[in-house]
Structures are given as C-alpha cells and as structure tokens.
Amino acid sequence: MWLVPVLLAILQIPALAQSENLRETGKSGITHGSIYYLGSFSSAKDLVPSSGICGAFGLLGRPPVQIPEGVGLDGYSSRCETVVDAFAGTREFAQESELSSPYRIIGDSQGRLIVADRGMFPAIHIFDFKNRKHSRITEGAGTFLQSPSALAVNGHDQLYVADAYLGAILVFQQNGKFRRYIGNREGERLFNRPSGIAIDLTSGHIYVADPPRNIVVILNSEGKILSKIGTTRGGEGPGEFLAPSDVMVHNGELFVLDSQNYRIQVFDLAGNFQQSLHLESMQRSQSLFIDSRGRIYLDGPQDTMQVFENDGRLVFQFGVTGTRYGQFKEPAGIWIDGQDRIYVADTGNHRVQSFEWGLDHGPKLPHP
C-alpha cells in the first residue's frame, strides 16, 4: 500500500489569457517568471523515483529530461532511480493504495507530503520521499475517516484532520497514531462541516472554517473555544462571511477565503478585522494559499489555478481542463513549500501535481 511519484521533466506551463511574453511583471516591477511543471504522483503502481524533477519530492536524480516541443505527455514517464520501500516486503498493491479523490495536501518539517483523500477509501496518505516510505491513516479511536476535508500541522508535526462528515477535528501524532478528537465526539459537536483549518505555530491556536455556519472558530491548543468570527446568519459586512471555505495563517495574520462573498478577509490572530481583499476576476474558490512573496493562490474557474498580488490584481493563471500533465480536472487543495514549490491536489485526475516559478527552465509546454 504505497504511493510513489510518477516523476517527469521540468516543463513550462503557459499563462492563460496572457501574452506570449513569458515573464509577467507586477506593479512593483518584480519579474514573476513563469510556472514550470515539476512532476506528479498518483499510485503505488507507479513505484518509481528519480529524474531531474525528483528534487521536488526530496529525491536526488539525473539532470532534467526535456520533452520536445509539440510532443504530448500522455504515457510519458521518466523514472527515478530508487524504488520506494514496500509494506511487509510485498509489491502487490490493493485498490486503496491509489489516490482516488485527493482533496487537500500539506507538508511537515520532515519534508513529508500528506494528502487527504475523500474517495472510495477515505484516508490520509503520508509520503516520506526522503526515506522512500509511505503510510496511510484511515481511522481514529474506532471511528473511520469519512470525508477528510482539511489538513494542518502544528510545531511538533502533529497532524490535524478536519472531517466534514464527522464534524470534528482528529489529531494524530507524527507517527500516525491517533491522539484525540476536537469537536464531535459522543454527542459533542463544535462544527457542522469544517472545510479549512490553520494553526499558528507560535501560540498553537487553531482556526477552523465552518461554511454552513458562516463562522471561523478560534481554539487554543487544547481545543477550547476562544472566540468566533462571523455570525450563523452570515453577511457581507466586515467580519461577516458567506460560506468561508479556507483559512491560512501568514506573517502574523489570519486570511479567510470568504467564498460566496468573492473576497478574502484579513484578521489579526485574535480575530479582529483588518481589511478585505477583493481579487480581480475572482470566482467561487475553495482553497487558498500564500507564498513567501505574499502572492495569493486560488483554485480558479474552468480548472485553472490563479495567482494574485497582495493588492488583489490577477498576475498569472495556468492550467486548462484535461488529463495531461499541467492540466487539471476539479483541482482542489493547494500547498506551497518553503522553496515556493506549488503542489495541487488534482482531484478529478486522481493525482497531485507540482510546479515552480522560473525564468529559464527550457522548452514551453505546448498549449493543448
């Protein structure tokens, strides 16, 4: 039951609705560069590692393999050199070892990638590419995961999993052992259908978006409610939400994706309103992330990913509907590592894809 990357060459993904100029420049004069495809992983059956892009997954490999312009990527793979360890010495893989509906992704301080899968076999998949290991979490204290909808990691690499069906947060130790519940347990129900979770690594405070109730709940590290932002009736004013779908802590502030108000609201970490960001061309999104330069990433319309400056201006978008690498079908979760590598849960294509910014990586991926 192991998932391994199908790792491919570094390829450039063209911006949609942009000029042929490959270097998009913002108001500040900063050259953003372009987005390049790094690789993807989807199933233990792919049991391979390391071409030039394997560094994106913590592996070392050969120099990048360039794909000639005009050649499709369907069926192409460039294998990494060392296979991943297999469970109990076997390489017979059950169906549950495949990503079915990857919905959220996050990384921890050990360099592991953690994927929430809401498919036929709901599970949390943990990929340790450095040590070529994989594990799965399917339950906690007698309760099977039903619909894992959000992930967060605290300063001790403990994993927090929001389950929309259970209406609870499940907490696991870094080795995957269940630790405790926050929320719906034996009649206690703090949340309706939590869809976003973030943790302030300094205080340990937990922030949970609960769309049906139009609120964001702030809890301490023990799971005690400190305060709530918003009201159950919802609204359009400052500090009010309509179906807040995701949250993120960034540079000492809380960012809330106020999905049906088509904006992002910013608060201090105590929940006090700071400002609203009305993003250019924003449509209803479900996932939010911010990189080290303050650029805001959302899942966009028609199977695209959108990138905004912190003033709300759309500066880049990439991806189209499709099954080839660099194309998406119902992309959901976004996570960005410390080197600004971008990971997208490509839900409808049953995989996670990885990208990065760059200026001179090589051939352009042909537009489909």
C-alpha positions as a Python dict, from the first residue, in 0.01 Angstrom:
ca = {
    (1, 'M'): (0, 0, 0),
    (2, 'W'): (245, 255, -120),
    (3, 'L'): (215, 558, -340),
    (4, 'V'): (510, 680, -536),
    (5, 'P'): (566, 966, -776),
    (6, 'V'): (543, 944, -1147),
    (7, 'L'): (818, 1199, -1184),
    (8, 'L'): (853, 1394, -1502),
    (9, 'A'): (1073, 1656, -1664),
    (10, 'I'): (1065, 2025, -1584),
    (11, 'L'): (828, 2187, -1829),
    (12, 'Q'): (686, 2534, -1859),
    (13, 'I'): (311, 2588, -1828),
    (14, 'P'): (195, 2886, -2033),
    (15, 'A'): (-18, 3154, -1874),
    (16, 'L'): (-378, 3160, -1993),
    (17, 'A'): (-519, 3481, -2138),
    (18, 'Q'): (-170, 3632, -2123),
    (19, 'S'): (59, 3749, -2399),
    (20, 'E'): (340, 3540, -2543),
    (21, 'N'): (572, 3723, -2306),
    (22, 'L'): (688, 3455, -2061),
    (23, 'R'): (782, 3699, -1788),
    (24, 'E'): (486, 3856, -1612),
    (25, 'T'): (573, 4175, -1427),
    (26, 'G'): (366, 4325, -1145),
    (27, 'K'): (306, 4685, -1044),
    (28, 'S'): (607, 4669, -818),
    (29, 'G'): (829, 4594, -1119),
    (30, 'I'): (913, 4247, -987),
    (31, 'T'): (957, 3989, -1260),
    (32, 'H'): (750, 3687, -1168),
    (33, 'G'): (873, 3450, -1436),
    (34, 'S'): (657, 3160, -1547),
    (35, 'I'): (521, 2842, -1397),
    (36, 'Y'): (703, 2517, -1475),
    (37, 'Y'): (573, 2164, -1434),
    (38, 'L'): (780, 1951, -1197),
    (39, 'G'): (603, 1618, -1163),
    (40, 'S'): (313, 1424, -1017),
    (41, 'F'): (227, 1118, -812),
    (42, 'S'): (-93, 917, -805),
    (43, 'S'): (-48, 549, -721),
    (44, 'A'): (173, 286, -567),
    (45, 'K'): (162, 112, -902),
    (46, 'D'): (386, 390, -1033),
    (47, 'L'): (656, 273, -785),
    (48, 'V'): (934, 478, -930),
    (49, 'P'): (1162, 766, -846),
    (50, 'S'): (1427, 998, -982),
    (51, 'S'): (1459, 1203, -1292),
    (52, 'G'): (1564, 1564, -1282),
    (53, 'I'): (1248, 1675, -1105),
    (54, 'C'): (1283, 1431, -819),
    (55, 'G'): (1434, 1709, -610),
    (56, 'A'): (1081, 1844, -579),
    (57, 'F'): (998, 1537, -374),
    (58, 'G'): (1317, 1524, -169),
    (59, 'L'): (1495, 1282, -404),
    (60, 'L'): (1819, 1314, -599),
    (61, 'G'): (1834, 1217, -961),
    (62, 'R'): (1970, 1280, -1309),
    (63, 'P'): (1952, 1617, -1488),
    (64, 'P'): (1609, 1720, -1621),
    (65, 'V'): (1476, 1532, -1920),
    (66, 'Q'): (1340, 1779, -2173),
    (67, 'I'): (1025, 1696, -2368),
    (68, 'P'): (1048, 1812, -2732),
    (69, 'E'): (804, 2088, -2812),
    (70, 'G'): (489, 1955, -2975),
    (71, 'V'): (513, 1608, -2819),
    (72, 'G'): (223, 1511, -2592),
    (73, 'L'): (292, 1395, -2241),
    (74, 'D'): (33, 1119, -2218),
    (75, 'G'): (203, 797, -2116),
    (76, 'Y'): (545, 956, -2079),
    (77, 'S'): (738, 898, -1760),
    (78, 'S'): (1096, 944, -1651),
    (79, 'R'): (1170, 712, -1363),
    (80, 'C'): (1365, 794, -1052),
    (81, 'E'): (1648, 561, -964),
    (82, 'T'): (1546, 412, -629),
    (83, 'V'): (1213, 248, -560),
    (84, 'V'): (1008, 321, -251),
    (85, 'D'): (1007, 69, 33),
    (86, 'A'): (707, -163, 9),
    (87, 'F'): (487, -265, 300),
    (88, 'A'): (587, -601, 455),
    (89, 'G'): (823, -664, 165),
    (90, 'T'): (543, -705, -89),
    (91, 'R'): (475, -510, -404),
    (92, 'E'): (118, -622, -450),
    (93, 'F'): (-98, -314, -430),
    (94, 'A'): (-464, -303, -338),
    (95, 'Q'): (-704, -52, -488),
    (96, 'E'): (-698, 156, -170),
    (97, 'S'): (-330, 227, -231),
    (98, 'E'): (-424, 456, -518),
    (99, 'L'): (-525, 818, -485),
    (100, 'S'): (-894, 832, -565),
    (101, 'S'): (-1006, 1188, -484),
    (102, 'P'): (-709, 1379, -338),
    (103, 'Y'): (-861, 1688, -185),
    (104, 'R'): (-604, 1860, 37),
    (105, 'I'): (-227, 1848, 69),
    (106, 'I'): (24, 1977, 324),
    (107, 'G'): (386, 1919, 423),
    (108, 'D'): (559, 1889, 760),
    (109, 'S'): (903, 1985, 892),
    (110, 'Q'): (1041, 1641, 800),
    (111, 'G'): (973, 1704, 432),
    (112, 'R'): (684, 1459, 417),
    (113, 'L'): (385, 1531, 193),
    (114, 'I'): (45, 1450, 342),
    (115, 'V'): (-263, 1406, 123),
    (116, 'A'): (-627, 1388, 230),
    (117, 'D'): (-822, 1153, 2),
    (118, 'R'): (-1203, 1166, 8),
    (119, 'G'): (-1257, 887, -244),
    (120, 'M'): (-1378, 530, -226),
    (121, 'F'): (-1132, 453, 54),
    (122, 'P'): (-1114, 777, 261),
    (123, 'A'): (-767, 807, 405),
    (124, 'I'): (-470, 1027, 482),
    (125, 'H'): (-166, 929, 274),
    (126, 'I'): (176, 1022, 412),
    (127, 'F'): (463, 1028, 162),
    (128, 'D'): (816, 1030, 302),
    (129, 'F'): (1013, 1072, -20),
    (130, 'K'): (1345, 1123, 158),
    (131, 'N'): (1325, 776, 315),
    (132, 'R'): (1116, 621, 35),
    (133, 'K'): (830, 531, 266),
    (134, 'H'): (454, 567, 262),
    (135, 'S'): (182, 510, 520),
    (136, 'R'): (-195, 553, 546),
    (137, 'I'): (-429, 672, 819),
    (138, 'T'): (-788, 554, 792),
    (139, 'E'): (-937, 589, 1140),
    (140, 'G'): (-909, 730, 1489),
    (141, 'A'): (-1021, 561, 1812),
    (142, 'G'): (-1272, 332, 1645),
    (143, 'T'): (-1415, 592, 1406),
    (144, 'F'): (-1324, 562, 1039),
    (145, 'L'): (-1245, 875, 844),
    (146, 'Q'): (-1548, 968, 638),
    (147, 'S'): (-1469, 1287, 449),
    (148, 'P'): (-1128, 1440, 533),
    (149, 'S'): (-1169, 1800, 422),
    (150, 'A'): (-870, 1995, 557),
    (151, 'L'): (-521, 1943, 700),
    (152, 'A'): (-290, 2133, 933),
    (153, 'V'): (36, 2053, 1109),
    (154, 'N'): (148, 2207, 1440),
    (155, 'G'): (501, 2286, 1558),
    (156, 'H'): (553, 1927, 1675),
    (157, 'D'): (447, 1776, 1341),
    (158, 'Q'): (121, 1655, 1489),
    (159, 'L'): (-141, 1627, 1217),
    (160, 'Y'): (-486, 1786, 1245),
    (161, 'V'): (-752, 1646, 1011),
    (162, 'A'): (-1090, 1815, 968),
    (163, 'D'): (-1360, 1564, 874),
    (164, 'A'): (-1665, 1730, 718),
    (165, 'Y'): (-1895, 1432, 775),
    (166, 'L'): (-1794, 1372, 1136),
    (167, 'G'): (-1800, 1746, 1213),
    (168, 'A'): (-1476, 1708, 1406),
    (169, 'I'): (-1101, 1756, 1407),
    (170, 'L'): (-894, 1439, 1452),
    (171, 'V'): (-542, 1482, 1590),
    (172, 'F'): (-264, 1234, 1517),
    (173, 'Q'): (94, 1207, 1638),
    (174, 'Q'): (367, 1238, 1378),
    (175, 'N'): (389, 858, 1356),
    (176, 'G'): (21, 843, 1257),
    (177, 'K'): (-110, 722, 1593),
    (178, 'F'): (-445, 871, 1689),
    (179, 'R'): (-427, 1112, 1981),
    (180, 'R'): (-763, 1285, 2037),
    (181, 'Y'): (-1075, 1449, 1896),
    (182, 'I'): (-1169, 1814, 1888),
    (183, 'G'): (-1539, 1859, 1829),
    (184, 'N'): (-1795, 1590, 1753),
    (185, 'R'): (-1732, 1307, 1994),
    (186, 'E'): (-2001, 1133, 2198),
    (187, 'G'): (-2261, 1399, 2126),
    (188, 'E'): (-2030, 1700, 2140),
    (189, 'R'): (-2040, 1896, 1816),
    (190, 'L'): (-1844, 2219, 1778),
    (191, 'F'): (-1859, 2226, 1398),
    (192, 'N'): (-2110, 2147, 1127),
    (193, 'R'): (-1893, 2070, 821),
    (194, 'P'): (-1543, 2209, 878),
    (195, 'S'): (-1363, 2275, 548),
    (196, 'G'): (-1050, 2470, 638),
    (197, 'I'): (-803, 2458, 926),
    (198, 'A'): (-487, 2651, 1014),
    (199, 'I'): (-256, 2662, 1316),
    (200, 'D'): (-47, 2948, 1449),
    (201, 'L'): (285, 2778, 1522),
    (202, 'T'): (376, 3035, 1788),
    (203, 'S'): (68, 3016, 2010),
    (204, 'G'): (-69, 2680, 1896),
    (205, 'H'): (-408, 2841, 1835),
    (206, 'I'): (-631, 2661, 1586),
    (207, 'Y'): (-853, 2831, 1328),
    (208, 'V'): (-1139, 2636, 1169),
    (209, 'A'): (-1366, 2748, 884),
    (210, 'D'): (-1721, 2613, 911),
    (211, 'P'): (-1908, 2713, 591),
    (212, 'P'): (-2265, 2605, 681),
    (213, 'R'): (-2248, 2818, 995),
    (214, 'N'): (-2073, 3112, 823),
    (215, 'I'): (-1815, 3132, 1101),
    (216, 'V'): (-1449, 3080, 1178),
    (217, 'V'): (-1382, 2925, 1519),
    (218, 'I'): (-1065, 3009, 1714),
    (219, 'L'): (-949, 2747, 1966),
    (220, 'N'): (-648, 2712, 2191),
    (221, 'S'): (-407, 2422, 2152),
    (222, 'E'): (-623, 2204, 2379),
    (223, 'G'): (-932, 2258, 2166),
    (224, 'K'): (-1111, 2507, 2394),
    (225, 'I'): (-1305, 2774, 2205),
    (226, 'L'): (-1153, 3119, 2250),
    (227, 'S'): (-1379, 3313, 2014),
    (228, 'K'): (-1577, 3301, 1691),
    (229, 'I'): (-1563, 3530, 1390),
    (230, 'G'): (-1885, 3590, 1199),
    (231, 'T'): (-2247, 3502, 1270),
    (232, 'T'): (-2455, 3200, 1175),
    (233, 'R'): (-2690, 3415, 965),
    (234, 'G'): (-2397, 3527, 751),
    (235, 'G'): (-2349, 3865, 590),
    (236, 'E'): (-2145, 4091, 364),
    (237, 'G'): (-2000, 4332, 619),
    (238, 'P'): (-1650, 4333, 770),
    (239, 'G'): (-1604, 4024, 983),
    (240, 'E'): (-1909, 3855, 830),
    (241, 'F'): (-1895, 3559, 592),
    (242, 'L'): (-2094, 3363, 340),
    (243, 'A'): (-1957, 3007, 336),
    (244, 'P'): (-1594, 3068, 443),
    (245, 'S'): (-1415, 2774, 284),
    (246, 'D'): (-1048, 2803, 384),
    (247, 'V'): (-814, 2974, 630),
    (248, 'M'): (-442, 3040, 646),
    (249, 'V'): (-204, 3199, 897),
    (250, 'H'): (62, 3406, 720),
    (251, 'N'): (306, 3661, 867),
    (252, 'G'): (110, 3702, 1188),
    (253, 'E'): (-229, 3747, 1021),
    (254, 'L'): (-529, 3525, 954),
    (255, 'F'): (-655, 3508, 595),
    (256, 'V'): (-1009, 3377, 538),
    (257, 'L'): (-1140, 3276, 197),
    (258, 'D'): (-1492, 3423, 209),
    (259, 'S'): (-1609, 3211, -81),
    (260, 'Q'): (-1959, 3332, -159),
    (261, 'N'): (-1869, 3695, -96),
    (262, 'Y'): (-1589, 3657, -353),
    (263, 'R'): (-1322, 3809, -131),
    (264, 'I'): (-1053, 3735, 123),
    (265, 'Q'): (-1081, 3889, 468),
    (266, 'V'): (-774, 3953, 682),
    (267, 'F'): (-774, 3949, 1064),
    (268, 'D'): (-518, 3967, 1340),
    (269, 'L'): (-463, 3640, 1521),
    (270, 'A'): (-714, 3735, 1790),
    (271, 'G'): (-984, 3763, 1523),
    (272, 'N'): (-1001, 4141, 1488),
    (273, 'F'): (-1086, 4257, 1136),
    (274, 'Q'): (-806, 4427, 941),
    (275, 'Q'): (-910, 4452, 575),
    (276, 'S'): (-1092, 4291, 283),
    (277, 'L'): (-917, 4192, -39),
    (278, 'H'): (-1137, 4198, -347),
    (279, 'L'): (-945, 3997, -604),
    (280, 'E'): (-960, 4076, -973),
    (281, 'S'): (-1171, 3826, -1172),
    (282, 'M'): (-1224, 3614, -861),
    (283, 'Q'): (-1492, 3348, -881),
    (284, 'R'): (-1602, 3099, -619),
    (285, 'S'): (-1298, 2915, -486),
    (286, 'Q'): (-1247, 2657, -214),
    (287, 'S'): (-872, 2662, -144),
    (288, 'L'): (-627, 2938, -52),
    (289, 'F'): (-252, 2960, -6),
    (290, 'I'): (8, 3238, 13),
    (291, 'D'): (372, 3200, -85),
    (292, 'S'): (685, 3357, 65),
    (293, 'R'): (650, 3667, -153),
    (294, 'G'): (291, 3729, -50),
    (295, 'R'): (135, 3606, -375),
    (296, 'I'): (-213, 3460, -325),
    (297, 'Y'): (-312, 3133, -495),
    (298, 'L'): (-669, 3015, -552),
    (299, 'D'): (-833, 2738, -748),
    (300, 'G'): (-991, 2928, -1033),
    (301, 'P'): (-1268, 2882, -1290),
    (302, 'Q'): (-1258, 2621, -1565),
    (303, 'D'): (-991, 2407, -1400),
    (304, 'T'): (-729, 2680, -1366),
    (305, 'M'): (-507, 2798, -1084),
    (306, 'Q'): (-498, 3175, -1027),
    (307, 'V'): (-218, 3384, -876),
    (308, 'F'): (-281, 3733, -735),
    (309, 'E'): (-65, 4008, -596),
    (310, 'N'): (-147, 4110, -240),
    (311, 'D'): (-324, 4417, -380),
    (312, 'G'): (-577, 4184, -544),
    (313, 'R'): (-450, 4210, -900),
    (314, 'L'): (-450, 3890, -1107),
    (315, 'V'): (-94, 3840, -1234),
    (316, 'F'): (-91, 3483, -1359),
    (317, 'Q'): (-309, 3182, -1420),
    (318, 'F'): (-223, 2839, -1551),
    (319, 'G'): (-385, 2510, -1638),
    (320, 'V'): (-679, 2407, -1855),
    (321, 'T'): (-925, 2119, -1839),
    (322, 'G'): (-758, 1793, -1934),
    (323, 'T'): (-574, 1484, -1824),
    (324, 'R'): (-223, 1563, -1946),
    (325, 'Y'): (42, 1682, -1706),
    (326, 'G'): (-8, 2051, -1632),
    (327, 'Q'): (-381, 2019, -1695),
    (328, 'F'): (-648, 1979, -1427),
    (329, 'K'): (-987, 1834, -1356),
    (330, 'E'): (-1158, 1980, -1049),
    (331, 'P'): (-839, 2092, -872),
    (332, 'A'): (-895, 2142, -500),
    (333, 'G'): (-621, 2183, -240),
    (334, 'I'): (-309, 2396, -277),
    (335, 'W'): (7, 2385, -66),
    (336, 'I'): (339, 2566, -119),
    (337, 'D'): (666, 2461, 45),
    (338, 'G'): (948, 2679, 178),
    (339, 'Q'): (1107, 2697, -167),
    (340, 'D'): (780, 2816, -322),
    (341, 'R'): (718, 2485, -499),
    (342, 'I'): (346, 2459, -565),
    (343, 'Y'): (152, 2137, -501),
    (344, 'V'): (-203, 2099, -636),
    (345, 'A'): (-448, 1823, -546),
    (346, 'D'): (-580, 1744, -894),
    (347, 'T'): (-890, 1573, -763),
    (348, 'G'): (-1062, 1463, -1082),
    (349, 'N'): (-737, 1327, -1227),
    (350, 'H'): (-662, 1131, -906),
    (351, 'R'): (-316, 1280, -855),
    (352, 'V'): (-106, 1557, -704),
    (353, 'Q'): (90, 1779, -940),
    (354, 'S'): (388, 2000, -856),
    (355, 'F'): (505, 2327, -1013),
    (356, 'E'): (755, 2606, -953),
    (357, 'W'): (835, 2956, -1071),
    (358, 'G'): (1130, 3006, -1304),
    (359, 'L'): (1267, 3210, -1591),
    (360, 'D'): (1491, 2981, -1794),
    (361, 'H'): (1389, 2621, -1739),
    (362, 'G'): (1367, 2520, -2105),
    (363, 'P'): (1100, 2427, -2357),
    (364, 'K'): (749, 2555, -2331),
    (365, 'L'): (471, 2303, -2280),
    (366, 'P'): (253, 2327, -2593),
    (367, 'H'): (-91, 2470, -2539),
    (368, 'P'): (-349, 2192, -2588),
}
